[in-house]
Amino acid sequence: MFRNRRLRANAIIRNMVRETRISKDSLIYPMFFEEGENIFEEIESMPGQYRMSIDRCDSVIKELLDAGVGAVMLFGIPKHKDEVGSEAYHDHGIVQEAIRYIKENYPIYVIGDVCMCEYTSHGHCGILKGYDVDNDTTIKYIAKIALSQVEAGADMVAPSDMMDGRVSEIRELLDANGYKNIPIMSYSAKYASAFYGPFRAAADSAPAFGDRKTYQMDVHNIREALKEVYDDVAEGADIVMVKPAMSFLDVVTKVKEITDIPVAAYSVSGEYAMVKSAAKNGFIDEEKIMCEMAVSAFRAGADIYITYYAKELAKCIDKGLIG
């Protein structure tokens, strides 16, 4: 008889033979910055997460650093929105100013989310031509956004628009302006998912009409995701991402198998909101569920985990609950 239980006898041996290792260095925390002053408003659908003005971000950054989380991803909510999302690439836009402030004051790695949905009056991720997003026009704007964030001090840019060819457009523009060493983390397999609901409320980014299924991916498809990844790698992506995480772990695994660059998984707002809601009602143990979700992403093949639970997960690593 094979006695596999021999290697489960106690915590020491279980930890010794653990197959999936998790590091705080792999965690990225998303932050929502709103234009204005003295703003620190809890997001109703995402308890414990806040829309904040730049002058109120210090406590959050300090808590992350104290917990050992060394990277943040920034999203912006501007006061002014228009058809071309001009605040997204404005030199003094909300994300650009947040990047400057954080980089001037804290030793933390800053990633700029590069998209237009929070900035356009119509809520779509690009420039419209009639009722459709014009891909080839949009990628010019996406590259401008990326450059403006890097000029403000961003350490990395992460295009989330899902336009074809945007990685090469960004790479070419960054290189031409002397930023050859700035990495691109591409939202390569971003699905048209219902799990984004709380985020869209938090970032005021719901489309005014229609949906995003013409540019985000069909949830039924996996071979298409691999094609998207191949294309982004060929265009110069340094990291590829699968979004959402929890319901698409099979995609994470397949992407890990076909590429030799790092793979990120984004545990999105809907995942977070479901755990928070169930925990509030006493249906689940929030800490254990949170840890199990993170482990599942890394076990599936993720090298990087973007999560609203970054601070809490870092503390669980310190306690030895995961890691």
C-alpha positions as CSV (number, residue, x, y, z in Angstrom):
1,M,0.0,0.0,0.0
2,F,1.2,3.5,-0.8
3,R,0.9,5.6,2.3
4,N,0.7,9.1,1.0
5,R,-0.5,10.3,4.4
6,R,3.0,9.9,5.7
7,L,3.8,13.3,4.2
8,R,0.8,14.9,5.8
9,A,1.5,13.9,9.4
10,N,2.3,17.4,10.8
11,A,2.7,21.0,9.7
12,I,6.5,20.7,9.4
13,I,6.4,17.9,6.8
14,R,3.4,19.4,5.0
15,N,5.2,22.6,4.6
16,M,8.4,20.8,3.5
17,V,6.7,19.1,0.6
18,R,4.4,21.9,-0.4
19,E,4.2,22.2,-4.2
20,T,2.9,25.7,-4.5
21,R,4.9,28.5,-3.0
22,I,3.5,32.1,-2.6
23,S,5.5,35.2,-2.0
24,K,4.4,38.7,-0.9
25,D,6.6,39.9,-3.8
26,S,4.0,38.5,-6.2
27,L,1.1,40.5,-4.9
28,I,-0.3,43.7,-6.6
29,Y,-2.9,45.9,-4.9
30,P,-5.4,47.9,-7.1
31,M,-6.2,51.5,-6.0
32,F,-8.9,53.9,-7.1
33,F,-8.0,57.6,-7.2
34,E,-10.7,60.3,-7.5
35,E,-10.0,63.9,-8.6
36,G,-10.6,66.3,-5.7
37,E,-9.5,66.7,-2.1
38,N,-10.2,65.0,1.2
39,I,-12.0,62.1,-0.4
40,F,-11.9,58.7,1.3
41,E,-15.2,57.0,0.5
42,E,-15.8,53.3,1.0
43,I,-17.1,51.5,-2.1
44,E,-20.5,50.1,-1.2
45,S,-20.2,46.9,-3.2
46,M,-16.6,46.4,-2.1
47,P,-16.3,46.8,1.7
48,G,-12.8,47.7,2.8
49,Q,-12.0,49.3,-0.6
50,Y,-12.0,53.1,-1.1
51,R,-12.2,55.8,-3.7
52,M,-9.7,58.3,-2.5
53,S,-8.1,61.6,-3.4
54,I,-4.3,61.8,-3.6
55,D,-4.1,63.7,-0.2
56,R,-5.8,60.7,1.5
57,C,-3.7,57.8,0.1
58,D,-0.9,57.9,2.6
59,S,-2.4,55.6,5.2
60,V,-3.2,53.0,2.6
61,I,0.3,53.0,1.1
62,K,1.9,52.8,4.5
63,E,-0.3,49.8,5.5
64,L,0.7,48.0,2.3
65,L,4.4,48.7,2.8
66,D,4.1,47.6,6.5
67,A,2.5,44.4,5.4
68,G,5.2,43.8,2.8
69,V,3.2,44.5,-0.4
70,G,5.5,46.3,-2.8
71,A,3.3,47.0,-5.8
72,V,0.1,48.9,-6.6
73,M,-2.0,49.4,-9.8
74,L,-3.7,52.7,-10.2
75,F,-7.1,53.5,-11.6
76,G,-8.5,57.0,-12.0
77,I,-11.9,58.7,-11.7
78,P,-11.8,62.1,-13.3
79,K,-14.2,65.0,-12.9
80,H,-14.4,65.6,-16.6
81,K,-15.3,63.0,-19.2
82,D,-15.5,63.5,-22.9
83,E,-15.8,61.5,-26.2
84,V,-12.1,61.0,-26.5
85,G,-11.2,60.5,-22.8
86,S,-8.8,63.4,-22.8
87,E,-8.2,63.2,-19.0
88,A,-6.7,59.8,-19.5
89,Y,-3.6,61.2,-21.2
90,H,-3.5,64.6,-19.7
91,D,-0.1,65.5,-18.2
92,H,-1.8,66.4,-14.9
93,G,-4.6,63.8,-15.0
94,I,-5.6,62.1,-11.8
95,V,-3.5,59.0,-12.4
96,Q,-0.5,60.9,-13.6
97,E,-0.6,63.1,-10.4
98,A,-1.1,60.1,-8.2
99,I,1.9,58.4,-9.8
100,R,4.0,61.5,-9.2
101,Y,2.9,61.8,-5.5
102,I,3.5,58.1,-4.7
103,K,6.8,57.8,-6.4
104,E,8.1,61.0,-4.7
105,N,7.1,59.8,-1.3
106,Y,7.2,56.0,-1.1
107,P,9.4,53.1,-2.2
108,I,6.7,51.2,-3.9
109,Y,6.4,49.9,-7.5
110,V,3.6,51.7,-9.4
111,I,1.7,50.2,-12.3
112,G,-0.6,52.4,-14.4
113,D,-3.7,50.7,-15.8
114,V,-4.0,52.0,-19.4
115,C,-7.6,52.2,-20.6
116,M,-10.2,54.8,-21.5
117,C,-13.5,53.5,-20.1
118,E,-13.2,55.6,-16.8
119,Y,-12.5,58.7,-18.9
120,T,-14.9,58.6,-21.8
121,S,-18.4,60.0,-21.6
122,H,-19.8,56.9,-23.3
123,G,-18.0,54.4,-21.0
124,H,-16.4,52.4,-23.8
125,C,-12.7,51.5,-23.9
126,G,-11.8,53.6,-27.0
127,I,-12.7,56.0,-29.7
128,L,-16.1,55.5,-31.2
129,K,-17.0,55.3,-34.9
130,G,-20.8,55.3,-34.8
131,Y,-21.6,52.8,-32.1
132,D,-18.4,50.7,-32.6
133,V,-15.0,51.2,-31.0
134,D,-12.5,52.1,-33.8
135,N,-9.5,49.8,-33.0
136,D,-6.8,51.5,-35.1
137,T,-7.7,55.0,-33.9
138,T,-8.0,53.8,-30.3
139,I,-4.5,52.3,-30.0
140,K,-2.9,55.6,-30.9
141,Y,-4.7,57.1,-27.8
142,I,-3.8,54.0,-25.7
143,A,-0.1,54.6,-26.4
144,K,-0.5,58.3,-25.5
145,I,-1.9,57.3,-22.2
146,A,0.9,54.8,-21.5
147,L,3.5,57.4,-22.4
148,S,1.9,60.1,-20.1
149,Q,1.9,57.6,-17.2
150,V,5.5,56.7,-17.7
151,E,6.6,60.3,-18.0
152,A,4.9,60.9,-14.7
153,G,7.0,58.1,-13.1
154,A,5.1,54.8,-13.6
155,D,7.4,51.7,-13.3
156,M,5.1,49.6,-15.6
157,V,2.1,50.1,-17.8
158,A,-0.8,47.6,-18.1
159,P,-3.1,48.1,-21.2
160,S,-6.5,46.7,-20.4
161,D,-8.5,47.9,-23.4
162,M,-8.2,44.6,-25.5
163,M,-7.6,46.5,-28.7
164,D,-5.6,44.5,-31.4
165,G,-2.1,45.8,-31.8
166,R,-2.0,48.1,-28.8
167,V,1.1,46.4,-27.2
168,S,3.3,47.1,-30.3
169,E,1.9,50.6,-30.5
170,I,2.8,51.2,-26.8
171,R,6.2,49.6,-27.2
172,E,7.1,51.6,-30.2
173,L,6.1,54.9,-28.6
174,L,7.9,54.2,-25.3
175,D,11.0,53.2,-27.1
176,A,11.0,56.2,-29.3
177,N,10.8,58.4,-26.2
178,G,13.7,56.7,-24.4
179,Y,11.7,54.3,-22.2
180,K,13.0,51.0,-23.6
181,N,13.3,49.5,-20.1
182,I,9.7,50.1,-19.0
183,P,7.8,46.8,-19.0
184,I,4.3,46.2,-20.4
185,M,1.9,43.9,-18.6
186,S,-0.8,43.2,-21.1
187,Y,-4.4,42.2,-20.2
188,S,-4.0,39.6,-22.9
189,A,-7.0,37.3,-22.1
190,K,-9.6,39.7,-20.7
191,Y,-13.0,38.2,-20.8
192,A,-16.4,40.0,-21.1
193,S,-17.3,38.9,-17.6
194,A,-20.1,39.6,-15.2
195,F,-17.6,39.6,-12.4
196,Y,-16.6,43.2,-13.2
197,G,-19.9,44.7,-11.9
198,P,-18.6,46.2,-8.6
199,F,-15.5,47.6,-10.3
200,R,-17.7,49.4,-12.9
201,A,-19.6,51.0,-10.1
202,A,-16.4,51.9,-8.2
203,A,-14.8,53.5,-11.3
204,D,-17.9,55.0,-12.9
205,S,-17.0,53.0,-16.0
206,A,-20.1,51.2,-17.1
207,P,-20.8,51.6,-20.9
208,A,-23.6,54.0,-21.6
209,F,-24.9,51.7,-24.3
210,G,-24.3,48.1,-25.5
211,D,-21.6,46.0,-24.0
212,R,-17.9,45.2,-24.5
213,K,-18.3,41.8,-26.2
214,T,-16.9,43.1,-29.5
215,Y,-13.5,43.6,-28.0
216,Q,-13.4,41.6,-24.7
217,M,-13.3,37.9,-25.0
218,D,-16.2,35.4,-25.1
219,V,-16.3,33.5,-21.8
220,H,-16.8,30.2,-23.8
221,N,-13.4,30.4,-25.5
222,I,-9.9,29.2,-24.5
223,R,-8.1,28.8,-27.9
224,E,-8.9,32.4,-28.6
225,A,-7.2,33.4,-25.4
226,L,-4.0,31.5,-26.4
227,K,-4.0,33.3,-29.7
228,E,-4.4,36.7,-27.9
229,V,-1.4,35.7,-25.7
230,Y,0.7,34.7,-28.7
231,D,0.0,38.0,-30.4
232,D,0.8,40.1,-27.3
233,V,4.1,38.2,-26.7
234,A,5.0,38.7,-30.4
235,E,4.3,42.4,-30.0
236,G,6.6,42.8,-27.0
237,A,4.5,42.2,-23.9
238,D,6.7,41.4,-20.9
239,I,3.9,39.9,-18.8
240,V,0.6,38.5,-19.9
241,M,-2.6,38.5,-17.8
242,V,-5.7,36.5,-17.5
243,K,-8.8,38.3,-16.1
244,P,-10.8,37.3,-14.1
245,A,-8.9,34.7,-12.1
246,M,-11.3,32.4,-10.2
247,S,-13.5,31.3,-13.1
248,F,-10.7,31.1,-15.6
249,L,-8.0,29.1,-13.9
250,D,-8.0,26.7,-16.7
251,V,-7.0,29.5,-19.0
252,V,-4.2,30.5,-16.5
253,T,-2.9,27.0,-16.7
254,K,-3.0,26.8,-20.5
255,V,-1.3,30.2,-20.9
256,K,1.4,29.2,-18.5
257,E,2.0,26.1,-20.6
258,I,2.4,27.9,-23.9
259,T,4.5,30.9,-22.9
260,D,7.9,31.5,-21.1
261,I,7.1,34.9,-19.8
262,P,5.4,35.7,-16.4
263,V,1.7,35.2,-16.1
264,A,-0.6,37.4,-14.0
265,A,-4.1,36.6,-12.8
266,Y,-6.5,39.4,-11.7
267,S,-8.9,38.4,-8.9
268,V,-11.5,40.9,-9.8
269,S,-14.1,43.0,-7.9
270,G,-16.9,40.4,-8.2
271,E,-14.8,37.7,-6.6
272,Y,-14.0,40.0,-3.8
273,A,-17.6,41.2,-3.3
274,M,-18.9,37.7,-3.2
275,V,-16.5,36.6,-0.5
276,K,-17.2,39.8,1.5
277,S,-21.0,39.3,1.3
278,A,-20.9,35.6,2.2
279,A,-18.5,36.3,5.1
280,K,-20.7,39.1,6.4
281,N,-23.6,36.7,6.6
282,G,-21.5,34.1,8.4
283,F,-21.7,31.6,5.6
284,I,-17.9,31.2,5.1
285,D,-14.6,31.8,6.8
286,E,-13.3,34.9,4.9
287,E,-9.7,34.4,5.7
288,K,-9.6,30.7,4.7
289,I,-11.6,31.4,1.5
290,M,-9.4,34.3,0.6
291,C,-6.3,32.2,1.1
292,E,-7.7,29.2,-0.9
293,M,-8.6,31.5,-3.8
294,A,-5.0,32.9,-3.9
295,V,-3.4,29.4,-3.7
296,S,-5.7,28.2,-6.5
297,A,-4.4,31.0,-8.8
298,F,-0.8,30.2,-8.1
299,R,-1.4,26.5,-8.3
300,A,-2.9,27.0,-11.7
301,G,0.3,28.7,-12.9
302,A,0.1,32.4,-12.0
303,D,3.3,34.1,-11.1
304,I,1.6,37.4,-10.2
305,Y,-1.7,37.9,-8.3
306,I,-3.6,41.2,-8.5
307,T,-6.0,41.3,-5.6
308,Y,-7.9,43.6,-3.3
309,Y,-6.9,41.2,-0.5
310,A,-3.2,41.9,-1.1
311,K,-2.6,43.3,2.4
312,E,-4.5,40.5,4.2
313,L,-2.8,37.8,2.1
314,A,0.6,39.2,3.0
315,K,-0.3,38.9,6.7
316,C,-1.5,35.4,6.2
317,I,1.9,34.6,4.6
318,D,3.6,36.0,7.7
319,K,1.4,33.8,9.9
320,G,2.3,30.7,7.9
321,L,-1.3,30.1,6.7
322,I,-0.2,30.1,3.1
323,G,3.2,30.5,1.3
